[in-house]
């Protein structure tokens, strides 16, 4: 009986892993426009150069640490399409495993393992992740994995390592910064680590740049690159269906600042609610707040591409495991993402971006209402408890 | 964690609401700085004093005086409206009363500051509703909080500010009279207050007419013209629907703020306040962004 009871767990994981790989394999031969126009030429240049010096010659718009990963992939005797995609697939599995561990911990008790397996399956079998790594050869799982590692380590009381992973995440893709708001909120609320430990993040960034520096890049290559990329795409709207979809023609030099300032104020106000809330926050709550803060960045910041809301799209499905009210929004959000990618890479014209934006905004406001109302209610406390109806 | 860091964090946590309010106010100001450049095609009809225009002589005088400021003509009016929004938000917070929690005050402050109707009517369109609402709320607070100490003085101040609000935007007369009716227990006191208000309004309007070198009856007529004439064309309303639409448009911002206040003081449901906002915004947006021939 004991064997039967414990047997289901590795069996379920194995089946999910195999099905996940099979689904990704269906898209292995697909060559998306980003692969053809960017990843493949960079790969070939690095391979032709044959040494780390190729990193100094790189002139693309992906962060150097990721390009360093591409360089190491040139050592593998496989086609670039397979090796690039499989590196992303590897991080899909790592991300799924990490999320399963987090959900298992959040649930605790008997059902923890079951929820962990469900989370593993939801990440690995989510069309968003399958398309991203298996079809488009993108690397969203890489930065999301490192970002969630950062949060997990901070949550577990290892802030220095957490910040190191924050640095890794940010080094891989600038969207890694989307995890920073929740880390800062934890810092303000719990006061369990020092702000000085944030300096481990630049250390993490520099660690990922070591091969590039050895290849001839300057010591501050990452920051020079970041500075160069700022304002490289001066558009408030850049194909992600968010609030700026309705203001596509708005000039970036004015509204770009509005977008950044608005995102900051929205997150600050959420931080006010979060810090003042008297309710002890559980891991389950934190996953929801990570979803919301990441989605705030994707919905409000300028120049958001489709794929930038990746973290929210996959985490919302995980939040929906135990919270029924998020199941429909999670499904719809994933479908919106699939439609966005299909529009960009396959030319599917079925749904207008205005409609997608409206759906996204509705989901965002629904999430906001749920997150804010709970924090607002528990933040009243004391003599205002009589006004709990407020 | 170093001791100084803990002290800073404790200080920040203690003043978190204030920090949130400050940054939100900065963003609200920045948004108004952008919106002030938006031009409504028919804006000039509200300031050109054409025959049968609906602005009172007090309104006209305020606009005339604003032209002495070193700013573009319409911008001075818009900035007065925009800055009045902050005043309205502040007074709304005070009006919530001491029993309201810090979070509730911040929430209402933000709701008022980012109210779409105030934004549209004020800094986008260039109407001085916010200034009138500010004066009305000031009068309300002075009247409500007039304790035994300086009751007569505060009541007089309330009368003055309330009258200025009504002289600026006559469509707020109903709200002011209704409030006085609800507060005064004796009919004699009610009539005394209302008569005092009427006297102040009349004197103010007549004085403004004289300052503007207009015939003095213009001061009185200007008070009631909003009921009869279209604000842009100066023609009589053609039908009831047109009249109702304009009345809702003119009173929308005041209704939104007052229902917000009522909801905050638990006299009205939040749904009612939100519905009033939505209806006002839809009407205002439909009028403001229509195609102007």
Interface residues (C-beta under 8 A of the other chain):
Chain A: X188 X191 X192 X193 X194 X195 X196 X254 X255 X257 X258 X261 X262 X264 X265 X268 X269 X271 X272 X273 X275 X276 X376 X379 X380 X381 X382 X383 X384 X387 X390
Chain B: X1 X2 X5 X6 X9 X12 X13 X16 X17 X19 X20 X23 X24 X26 X27 X30 X31 X34 X99 X100 X101 X102 X103 X104 X106 X107 X110
